[in-house]
Amino acid sequence: MATFLMSVFLATLSSCLAANIVMIPMCGRSHYMFVSRLGQELAERGHQMAAIIISVFFATLSSSLAANIVTIPMFGKSHYMFVSRLGQELAERGHQVKIYVGETQTYAVNNSLVRVFNDDNFAPVLRSASTSSPTFKSLSPRQEWQMLLMFQSVYCDDLFSNTDVMEEISHADIIVGEFIYLCSTLIADKFSLPLVLISAATLDIPSAFAFGLPAPPSYIPQYGVSLSDKLTFSERAWSLLQWIILYGSYIYDTCPPYEKIKAKYAITPSKSIQETLGRVDLIIAQMNFLIDHSRPLYPNTRVVGPFLASPAKSLPSEIDQFFQKAGDEGVILVSFGTVVGALSDSSLKIMAETFSKLPQKIIWKLKPNDISKITVSDNIKLLPWLPQNDILGHPKTRLFIAHAGINGMLESTYHGVPMICSPFFGDQPHNAQTAKRAGFAEVVDLEATSTEEFINLIQKVLTDPSYREKAKRISKSVQLLPRSPVMEAADWVEYTQAQGDLQYLRPRGLDLPLYKLFLLDVLSVVLLVSFVVLLVIIIMFTSVIRCLLGSSRKEKVN
């Protein structure tokens, strides 16, 4: 009887204390296993007090792990979009994120995460630059790099000159900067903060030498060498020469402007500029080896997919109606991003004539002042802005014609849409050739092509299934990832901040002089010893021969 009453009592108690408990583990299998084990036990018990403890535990954990994260994008809308996407992900996880941009970057002011600094010195430099000017287009790759460094150094100096901003940054827990913009390495070194660099584009730029990233010229083509990684003898020789030129550009072009800033603001005077620029805990690269060349990477380099690409959302009604009118021929998207002003009037005319002769619908992003320059047919819709990612994700989108900006190219491959690239400057020619080598794109020079040639190229990409198949394969490789690229990148930022110092991932070889790194001292000793041994053997052999010959002569004389 007592046992029965106790059972009833416990059952009643369990019923009274039963609660609807929501458990939210952090991403990762180990976290899931840890939390689910507790959840299973609670499901068997149902105690309300346990639910309260869990809520308090996770609230306390979230509060204790929240970090003060400073992100420093380079000037330019595409760079801001790339960095701010990661910043937004980190902010949604409960971190205090600040994105520092200059006053000239007006497109960023509406973001609550943005902190604006005075960039009065950079403003006139920005106004003087025009990507559509013939002078800019005629620059060599090295001259383009030198011009970019000049912009970077002025922009970086403006940031350092804002004492209030620097005071705020000094209280950060971690710095997130861009691989192409080394100002963040100076800031991290000045305040002894962990540093994560994120790379939107190729790693094969002079900045890569700051971190000693391996790029063997024997099978990784440098700029302008070859589309293949199967290099002939002459191509390997040319690739080696280009590697030497890039290294020289790092030493003589990249380091000096940052060295001036380092000296001006007394940043770790005991260190050389190479030591300061090479100070990084983790590099996160937005890469896909179905597009880029497979290459060796150090443990402090992590490869993720595209940040900005995402599943398509519903299109605005105006654009959706335009798509509904498209038949089986589909729609071609034309967008040159933030460099749309680089299109000449003649290029606009050729494009308009070409598109008017196509059976597809054309949705074309153009600046308002360019829209008034051309007359278009009924199958063309001109817009000053459009949701590029969502259009690329529409099932009726057949082709993407663009300038080969890295973000647009990765969005295109994410949705499996082939491309025609017309690059202008910077990393765009490299991206275009990389896309062509990967098999999902063709390259055209809009300044040199004719209407007929352009039509034939479009028809080639549309009718040859290999282009779409290659794009779909790349798309599948990204969409099968267990974590979205930006979430994985945020995981690594959190990991770096929690660890505080990932220098143990940095190979010791990066600190060695070249003669030690390539064992030249050891080889020299081995060669010297070998030479001495060989010389002794030759002397001994010569002496023996002479003795034998001498004995033979004496016998003949006798």
C-alpha positions in Angstrom: 0.0 0.0 0.0 2.8 2.4 0.9 4.6 1.6 -2.4 1.4 2.3 -4.3 0.9 5.7 -2.6 4.5 6.6 -3.2 4.1 5.8 -7.0 1.0 8.0 -7.1 2.8 10.8 -5.3 5.8 10.7 -7.7 3.6 10.5 -10.8 1.5 13.5 -9.5 4.7 15.4 -8.7 6.2 14.7 -12.1 2.9 15.9 -13.8 2.9 19.1 -11.8 6.5 19.9 -12.6 6.4 18.9 -16.2 7.5 21.8 -18.5 7.7 22.7 -22.2 11.5 23.0 -22.5 13.1 24.5 -25.6 16.8 23.6 -25.9 19.1 25.5 -28.3 22.5 23.9 -28.7 25.3 25.8 -30.5 26.2 24.6 -34.0 28.4 21.5 -34.2 27.8 17.8 -33.6 29.7 17.8 -30.2 27.5 20.6 -28.9 24.4 18.8 -30.1 25.4 15.5 -28.4 26.2 17.3 -25.2 22.9 19.2 -25.0 20.7 16.4 -26.4 22.0 14.0 -23.6 20.7 16.5 -21.0 17.5 16.9 -23.0 16.9 13.2 -23.0 17.3 13.0 -19.2 15.0 16.0 -18.7 12.4 14.4 -21.0 12.4 11.4 -18.8 12.1 13.6 -15.6 10.3 16.8 -16.7 11.4 19.0 -13.8 10.6 22.7 -14.2 13.5 23.7 -12.0 15.9 22.1 -14.5 14.4 24.1 -17.3 15.0 27.3 -15.4 18.6 26.2 -14.8 19.1 25.6 -18.5 17.7 29.0 -19.5 20.0 30.7 -17.0 22.9 28.6 -18.0 22.6 29.5 -21.7 21.9 33.1 -21.0 25.0 33.3 -18.9 27.0 31.4 -21.4 25.9 33.7 -24.3 26.7 36.8 -22.2 30.1 35.5 -21.2 31.1 34.6 -24.8 29.9 37.8 -26.4 32.9 39.6 -27.9 33.7 43.2 -29.0 34.6 42.6 -32.7 36.0 45.4 -34.9 35.8 44.9 -38.7 37.8 47.1 -41.1 36.8 46.7 -44.8 38.6 48.4 -47.6 36.9 51.3 -49.4 34.4 50.2 -52.1 30.9 48.9 -52.0 31.7 45.3 -52.9 34.3 45.1 -50.1 31.9 46.6 -47.6 29.1 44.1 -48.6 31.6 41.2 -48.2 32.8 42.2 -44.8 29.4 43.4 -43.5 27.8 40.1 -44.3 30.2 38.4 -41.8 29.7 41.2 -39.4 25.9 40.7 -39.5 26.3 37.0 -38.8 28.5 37.7 -35.8 26.0 40.4 -34.5 23.1 37.9 -34.8 25.1 35.6 -32.5 25.2 38.2 -29.8 28.5 39.8 -30.4 29.1 43.6 -30.4 30.2 44.3 -33.9 31.5 47.6 -35.3 32.3 48.2 -39.0 34.5 51.2 -39.5 34.1 53.0 -42.8 35.0 56.5 -44.0 32.5 59.3 -44.6 33.0 58.9 -48.3 31.4 55.4 -48.2 27.8 56.8 -48.1 26.2 53.5 -49.1 27.1 52.1 -45.6 25.6 54.8 -43.3 22.2 53.1 -42.8 23.7 50.0 -41.2 23.4 50.1 -37.4 26.7 48.3 -37.1 28.7 51.0 -39.0 30.9 53.5 -37.3 31.9 56.4 -39.5 35.3 58.1 -39.4 36.5 61.3 -40.9 38.4 60.6 -44.2 39.0 64.2 -45.4 42.3 63.3 -47.0 40.9 60.4 -48.9 37.9 62.3 -50.3 39.8 64.3 -52.9 41.8 61.3 -53.9 38.6 59.4 -54.5 37.1 62.2 -56.5 40.2 62.3 -58.7 40.0 58.6 -59.6 37.7 57.4 -62.3 37.6 53.8 -63.3 36.2 54.8 -66.7 39.1 57.1 -67.6 41.3 55.9 -70.5 44.4 56.5 -68.3 43.2 54.0 -65.7 42.4 51.4 -68.3 45.8 51.7 -69.9 47.6 50.9 -66.6 49.7 47.8 -66.3 48.9 45.4 -63.4 51.8 46.7 -61.4 50.7 50.3 -61.9 47.1 49.4 -60.9 48.5 47.8 -57.7 50.6 51.0 -57.0 47.5 53.2 -57.5 45.5 50.9 -55.2 48.2 51.1 -52.5 48.2 54.9 -52.8 44.5 54.9 -52.1 44.9 52.4 -49.3 47.6 54.3 -47.5 45.7 57.6 -47.5 42.5 55.8 -46.3 44.5 54.0 -43.6 46.2 57.2 -42.5 42.8 58.9 -42.1 41.7 56.0 -39.9 44.7 56.3 -37.6 44.4 60.1 -37.4 40.9 59.7 -35.8 42.0 59.5 -32.1 38.5 58.8 -30.8 38.1 56.0 -33.2 41.4 54.5 -32.3 40.5 54.7 -28.6 37.3 52.7 -29.4 39.3 50.1 -31.4 41.8 49.7 -28.6 39.1 48.1 -26.4 38.2 45.4 -29.0 38.7 41.7 -28.4 39.5 40.9 -32.0 40.1 42.6 -35.4 38.6 41.3 -38.6 40.2 42.8 -41.7 40.6 42.2 -45.4 43.4 40.2 -47.0 43.9 42.8 -49.7 43.9 45.8 -47.2 46.8 45.5 -44.7 45.8 48.4 -42.5 44.2 46.0 -40.1 47.6 44.3 -39.5 49.0 47.6 -38.3 46.0 48.1 -36.0 46.2 44.6 -34.6 49.9 45.0 -33.9 49.5 48.4 -32.3 47.0 47.1 -29.8 48.3 43.5 -29.6 44.9 42.1 -30.7 44.1 38.8 -32.4 43.7 39.3 -36.2 41.5 37.4 -38.7 41.9 38.4 -42.4 39.2 37.4 -44.9 39.9 37.2 -48.6 37.1 37.7 -51.2 39.3 37.1 -54.3 42.5 35.4 -55.3 45.4 34.8 -52.9 47.9 35.4 -55.7 48.5 39.1 -55.1 51.6 40.8 -53.7 50.0 41.0 -50.2 50.2 37.2 -50.0 54.0 37.5 -49.6 53.4 39.2 -46.2 52.0 35.9 -44.9 54.3 33.5 -46.8 51.4 31.7 -48.6 52.9 29.1 -50.8 52.2 29.5 -54.6 54.8 27.3 -56.4 55.2 28.9 -59.8 55.9 25.4 -61.2 52.2 24.5 -61.3 50.3 27.6 -60.0 50.2 30.1 -62.9 50.9 33.6 -61.9 49.1 36.5 -63.5 49.1 36.4 -67.3 50.9 33.0 -67.7 48.4 30.3 -68.6 44.9 29.0 -68.0 46.2 25.5 -67.1 48.2 24.2 -64.2 50.0 21.9 -66.6 52.7 24.4 -67.6 55.2 23.9 -70.4 58.9 24.7 -69.8 58.5 28.2 -71.3 55.4 28.8 -69.2 57.1 27.7 -66.0 60.0 30.0 -66.8 57.5 32.9 -67.4 55.6 32.0 -64.2 58.8 32.0 -62.2 59.6 35.5 -63.6 56.2 36.8 -62.7 56.5 35.3 -59.2 59.8 37.2 -58.8 58.1 40.4 -60.1 55.2 39.9 -57.6 57.7 39.4 -54.7 59.5 42.6 -55.8 56.2 44.4 -55.9 55.6 43.3 -52.3 59.0 44.5 -51.1 59.2 47.8 -53.1 55.6 48.7 -53.6 53.5 47.3 -50.8 55.8 47.7 -47.8 56.9 51.4 -48.1 53.5 53.2 -47.8 52.6 51.0 -44.8 56.1 51.5 -43.3 55.5 55.3 -43.4 52.2 54.9 -41.4 53.9 52.5 -39.0 56.7 55.1 -38.3 54.3 58.0 -38.1 52.1 56.4 -35.4 55.0 54.6 -33.6 53.7 51.2 -34.1 56.0 48.5 -32.6 59.3 50.3 -33.5 61.2 47.2 -32.6 59.6 45.2 -35.4 60.3 45.5 -39.2 57.5 46.3 -41.5 57.5 42.7 -42.8 57.1 41.4 -39.3 54.1 43.7 -38.6 52.4 43.0 -42.0 52.8 39.3 -41.5 51.2 39.3 -38.1 47.9 37.3 -38.6 46.3 34.6 -36.6 43.9 33.2 -39.2 43.1 33.7 -42.9 39.7 32.8 -44.3 39.6 32.5 -48.0 36.4 32.7 -50.1 37.5 29.9 -52.5 36.3 26.9 -54.4 38.9 24.5 -55.8 36.6 23.6 -58.7 37.3 27.2 -59.8 40.7 28.0 -58.3 43.9 26.0 -58.7 44.4 23.4 -56.0 47.3 24.5 -53.8 49.1 23.9 -50.5 47.8 25.9 -47.6 49.1 26.5 -44.1 47.1 25.4 -41.0 46.1 29.0 -40.3 44.3 29.3 -43.7 40.7 28.1 -43.9 38.8 27.8 -47.2 35.0 28.5 -47.2 32.6 29.2 -50.0 30.8 32.4 -51.1 29.6 34.8 -48.4 27.0 36.7 -50.3 25.4 33.9 -52.3 22.2 32.5 -50.8 19.0 30.8 -51.8 16.9 33.0 -54.0 14.0 35.0 -52.6 10.8 36.1 -54.4 11.4 38.7 -57.0 9.8 42.2 -56.9 6.4 42.2 -58.8 7.7 44.3 -61.7 10.6 41.9 -62.3 8.6 38.8 -61.7 6.0 39.9 -64.3 8.9 40.4 -66.8 10.1 36.8 -66.1 6.6 35.4 -66.5 6.5 36.8 -70.1 9.7 34.9 -70.9 9.2 31.6 -72.7 11.4 28.5 -72.8 14.2 30.7 -74.1 14.5 32.2 -70.7 16.2 35.4 -69.4 19.7 36.8 -69.6 21.0 38.9 -66.7 23.4 41.8 -67.6 25.0 43.6 -64.7 28.4 45.2 -64.3 28.0 45.9 -60.6 29.6 49.0 -59.2 31.9 49.5 -62.2 29.0 49.9 -64.6 30.3 53.4 -65.4 33.3 51.8 -67.0 31.2 51.0 -70.1 31.9 53.2 -73.1 29.1 54.6 -75.3 30.3 52.3 -78.1 30.1 49.2 -75.9 26.6 50.2 -74.8 25.5 50.5 -78.4 27.0 47.1 -79.4 25.3 45.4 -76.4 21.9 47.0 -77.2 22.1 45.9 -80.8 23.2 42.4 -79.8 20.4 42.0 -77.3 17.8 43.2 -79.6 18.5 40.3 -82.0 18.2 37.6 -79.3 15.1 35.6 -78.6 15.7 35.7 -74.8 14.4 38.4 -72.5 17.2 40.7 -71.2 17.2 42.3 -67.8 20.0 44.9 -67.7 21.3 47.0 -64.9 22.4 50.5 -66.0 23.0 53.8 -64.4 20.2 56.3 -65.1 22.5 58.6 -67.1 23.5 55.6 -69.3 19.8 54.5 -69.8 19.2 57.7 -71.7 22.1 57.1 -74.1 20.6 54.0 -75.8 17.4 52.8 -77.5 16.4 49.3 -76.7 13.9 46.7 -78.1 10.9 45.3 -76.3 12.7 42.3 -75.1 15.1 44.4 -72.9 14.3 45.8 -69.5 16.6 48.5 -68.1 16.8 49.0 -64.3 19.1 51.2 -62.2 19.1 48.5 -59.5 18.1 44.8 -59.3 18.3 41.9 -56.8 21.2 40.1 -58.5 21.3 37.0 -56.3 17.6 36.4 -56.5 17.5 36.8 -60.3 20.4 34.4 -60.7 18.5 31.9 -58.6 15.4 32.0 -60.8 14.9 28.9 -62.9 14.4 30.9 -66.1 17.8 32.6 -65.8 20.0 31.2 -68.6 23.1 33.4 -68.7 24.9 36.1 -66.7 26.9 38.7 -68.6 29.2 40.7 -66.2 32.6 42.1 -65.4 33.9 39.1 -63.4 33.7 40.7 -60.0 34.4 38.0 -57.5 31.1 38.3 -55.6 29.0 38.2 -58.7 31.0 35.3 -60.1 30.5 33.3 -57.0 26.8 34.1 -56.9 26.5 32.9 -60.4 28.2 29.6 -59.7 26.2 29.1 -56.5 23.1 29.1 -58.6 24.7 27.2 -61.5 24.4 29.9 -64.1 27.1 30.1 -66.9 28.7 33.4 -67.6 30.2 35.7 -70.3 32.8 37.9 -68.7 34.1 41.3 -69.9 36.7 42.4 -67.3 38.0 45.9 -66.8 40.7 46.1 -64.1 42.0 44.8 -60.8 41.4 41.1 -60.2 38.6 41.0 -62.8 40.9 39.7 -65.7 42.3 37.0 -63.4 38.8 36.0 -62.3 37.5 35.9 -65.9 40.4 33.7 -67.1 39.9 31.4 -64.0 36.2 31.1 -64.8 37.0 30.2 -68.4 39.5 27.6 -67.3 36.9 26.1 -65.0 34.6 25.7 -68.0 31.5 27.7 -67.1 32.4 31.0 -68.8 33.8 32.7 -71.9 35.6 36.0 -72.0 34.9 38.9 -74.3 36.4 42.4 -74.8 33.4 44.7 -75.4 35.7 47.4 -76.7 37.0 45.2 -79.5 34.1 42.8 -80.4 31.4 43.2 -83.1 27.7 42.6 -82.8 28.0 39.4 -84.8 30.9 38.1 -82.8 29.0 38.9 -79.5 25.8 37.1 -80.7 27.8 34.0 -81.7 29.5 33.9 -78.4 26.2 34.2 -76.5 24.7 31.4 -78.6 27.8 29.2 -78.0 27.4 29.4 -74.2 23.6 29.0 -74.3 23.6 26.0 -76.7 26.7 24.1 -75.4 25.4 22.1 -72.4 29.0 21.8 -71.0 28.9 25.4 -69.6 25.8 24.9 -67.6 26.9 21.4 -66.5 30.2 22.8 -65.1 28.3 25.6 -63.4 25.9 23.1 -61.8 28.7 21.0 -60.6 30.3 23.9 -58.8 26.8 24.9 -57.4 26.4 21.4 -56.0 29.8 21.4 -54.3 28.8 24.6 -52.5 25.2 23.7 -51.6 26.2 20.3 -50.2 28.3 22.0 -47.5 27.1 21.2 -44.0 27.4 24.8 -43.0 26.9 28.0 -45.0 30.2 29.7 -45.8 29.5 32.8 -43.7 28.5 30.7 -40.7 31.7 28.7 -41.0 33.7 31.9 -41.2 31.9 33.3 -38.1 32.7 30.0 -36.3 36.4 30.5 -37.0 36.3 34.2 -35.9 34.7 33.0 -32.6 37.3 30.3 -32.3 40.2 32.7 -32.8 38.7 35.2 -30.3 38.2 32.5 -27.7 41.7 31.1 -28.2 43.3 34.6 -28.3 46.4 33.5 -30.1 46.7 31.1 -33.0 50.3 31.7 -33.7 50.9 28.0 -33.1 49.2 27.4 -36.5 51.8 29.7 -38.2 54.6 27.6 -39.7 58.0 28.2 -38.1 59.4 28.3 -41.6 57.9 31.8 -42.2 60.4 33.2 -39.7 63.4 31.5 -41.2 65.8 33.3 -43.6 65.7 31.9 -47.1 69.1 30.1 -46.7 67.7 28.1 -43.7 64.2 27.6 -45.2 65.6 25.9 -48.4 68.5 24.3 -46.4 71.1 26.2 -48.5 73.5 26.2 -45.5 73.1 22.4 -45.1 73.5 21.8 -48.9 76.6 24.1 -48.9 78.2 22.0 -46.1 77.3 18.8 -47.9 78.7 20.1 -51.2 81.8 21.4 -49.5 82.5 18.1 -47.7 81.7 16.2 -50.9 84.1 18.4 -52.8 86.8 17.9 -50.2 86.3 14.1 -50.1 86.3 14.0 -53.9 89.4 16.2 -54.0 91.2 13.9 -51.5 90.2 10.8 -53.6 91.5 12.5 -56.7 94.8 13.4 -55.1 95.3 9.9 -53.6 94.4 8.3 -56.9 96.8 10.6 -58.7 99.5 9.8 -56.2 99.0 6.1 -56.6 99.1 6.4 -60.4 102.3 8.4 -60.2 103.9 5.9 -57.9 102.9 3.0 -60.2 104.1 4.9 -63.3 107.4 5.8 -61.5 108.0 2.1 -60.5 107.3 1.0 -64.1 109.8 3.4 -65.5 112.5 2.3 -63.1 112.0 -1.3 -64.1 112.4 -0.4 -67.7 115.6 1.5 -67.1 117.0 -1.4 -65.1 
